[in-house]
Amino acid sequence: MQQHLYPGTTYAHVSGGEPLSILDLTHEELVAFHRAHYHPRNARIVTYGNMELPPILEQLDAALERKLAELGPTGTWQPPDVGQLQRFAQPLRRVVPCPVEPGTAPAAHHTSFLGRR
């Protein structure tokens, strides 16, 4: 579904990669990908619940500062280009077939998205 909602961007692809292709990665390629895309400066942190926010923010700040210190100088780091999302001219309707696990009964799953950006 995401390839229809976010065409032309990084988000149109499965975030974990194609499972069979992951096996073709070298250790160096995996480390380089991780450094480029999973950087503390690119983090989005969400908290939930009834808690005092200042102590949570202090803990997060300390943890992120430690991680940045481990990574060394980051003055040249730039967030990866994820592409520019274009507005849809009209609402979309897409049917996306999904494979059924061998040995299981066929089932239906329906997700609706109707909207204009």
N, C-alpha and C positions, 0 to 999 in steps of 0.2 A: 504494500500500500504506500510505503514511504516514497517509492520512486515516482508515484503519481502526485503526491502532495508537495514534494520538494525537488522538482526536476532541475537538473543543471547544478545542483549543489552537492557537497559532501554528504549531506543528510539523506540523499536519495539512495545511498548504498547501505548495506548491512554493516553496522558499526564494528562487528567482530570480524569482518572479512568473510570471504568464502572459505568454509572450513577445510575443504580439500586443498585449497591454495596456500593456506597457512603453513602446511607441512613443507612447502617449497621455500619458505623464507630461511635465510641464514640467520644465525644469532645476531650478527652485526646489523642486518636489515631490521630485525625486530627491535633491537635497542634504538636504532636511529628513528624508527617510527614512533616508538614510545617517547623519546626525547622531544620530538617535534609536536606531538599531539597531546601528551599528558604532562603538562608543565604546570607547576603551582600558579603561575601567572595567568593560566588559561582556565583555572578552576572556577566552578560555580558551586557554592556550598549553600545547602538549604537546611534550616533547622525547623523542627516541628515540636509542638507541645507547650505546656505551661511551665516555663523556666525563666530564670533571671538571665537576660541577654548579655549584660556586661561581662560576667565571668566566662560565658561561652565564647564571646568574641576575643577575650584575652587568651583563652586556651588555643583557639584557632590561629590567632596572630602568632603566638609563640611556636606552634607546630609548623606553620608555613615559613616563618623566619628560619627555623632549623633546617627545613628542607631546602630552602633557597641557599643557605650557607653550604650545605652538602654539595649542591650542584655547581657552586662556584660562580664567577662573574656571569651575569645574564644580560648585560647591556645590549647585546646584539640579537637577543631572542625576539622573534616576532610571531604573533599568532598565525597559524596556518590559514591560507585563503580557502574559505569554504564555498565560495561562489556567491552569486547574487540571486536572490529569490525574486522572480518576476510575478506580478499580479496576474491572477487568472482573469480572463475576459468574461467568463461565464461559469456558472457552477459545473462541477465535474461529477460524473457518475462512472465508476470503474468496477469491473468484476475481476477479481484476482483469484485464479484457481490455486488451491493448495494441495500438496500431496497428502495422501492418507498413509499412516504407518502400516506396514505389512501386518496382517493378522488382526486388525481392528476394524470395527464396523464403520462405514462411511458416516460422517456427521457434517453438519452445516455450521458455519460460523459467519456472522454478518457484522460488519462494521460500517457505520454510515458516516460520511463526512459531506456536509452540504454547506457551502459558504462561499463568500467572495472575499478575496484579499484586496 
